[in-house]
Amino acid sequence: EKTILGNSQEEKRRKIISKKLIFESAPFIGLIGLIIIYFGISGGNISLYNFEIIINQSVILTVVAIGAVFIFSFGSFDISLGASMAVSGMIGVMAYNRTESFAIMLIVCLTTGVLVGIVNSLLSAIFNLPAFVSTIAMLSILTSLVDLILDGNTNISLLGSTMEIDNLSVKMVILVLFFSVAFYLFNKTEVGRKNKFLGSNPVAASQTGISIVKQTIYSFCFSGLGVGLAAFITILRAPTLSKSTGGSIGMDVLIAIVFGGMSVSGGARSKIGAAVVGSLSITVLNQVLLVLGASFGMTQLIKGVMFLVVVFVASLNYRSKLLPR
């Protein structure tokens, strides 16, 4: 009888491990599948130029998504990321046009992104609002600020050439450094651990002395760094910014993080790697839809449907495991 019981428990344990491995590997399988589809519909004719396009597009989204993981990890999200990137970029362009210094432009982009993050977090703390509510108000403010900066013009342009530093090497160095810092902070310091605890059970976390206000400020500040870096990279790639700059970033980040295997409710399943895998998946998916001739509206519709499907399927694995909230 003991032998039978032991075998039953061992079989159950193997099934749990097998199921976990399937869900953990699903994002990578999805990414590989999209790459295969892209090669297939392109007839296998993928040039270096196509590869550079994918890398250029994914770097911007990945940098923003890496920073956003800190916000998503404690069960919140920021819908003002795209508008924040646009404002950071435009103010960065204005700084360069006055100083002709890329270093100053980078500092201004980073500072603007962090300041927006601080304001977002303080609005949430002062008015005791969920973080996502304050970002709705910030989205409206930042959109109006873009209009003020443009002052009736259709765009704002950099009065100089970015050819010196507009290359994949510079962008990859920025991405690797930012990922390394984010990975360390999220996995090796109390900032990441506390965020995961808040995402798993905010009531229990607050009772242990974890300050939601402090974690919100830390998370939005780091997310602001990602926004500032993305704004800088965007300027290097396209020195002319308009109202449409960063328009789809907010939704793409949300979809990318979920595609990367992270729960929308945050918690222990949160991981920095989800931003990288998910961003690459979204970028390749965009290229697939572009080759197929899908319109912008159809592209957004397809990504929205896929997002709902992924969330539903993923929830089947962790829905019953969530702690009371």
Order of alpha helices (4+ residues) and beta strands (2+ residues): alpha-alpha-alpha-alpha-alpha-beta-alpha-alpha-alpha-alpha-beta-alpha-alpha-alpha
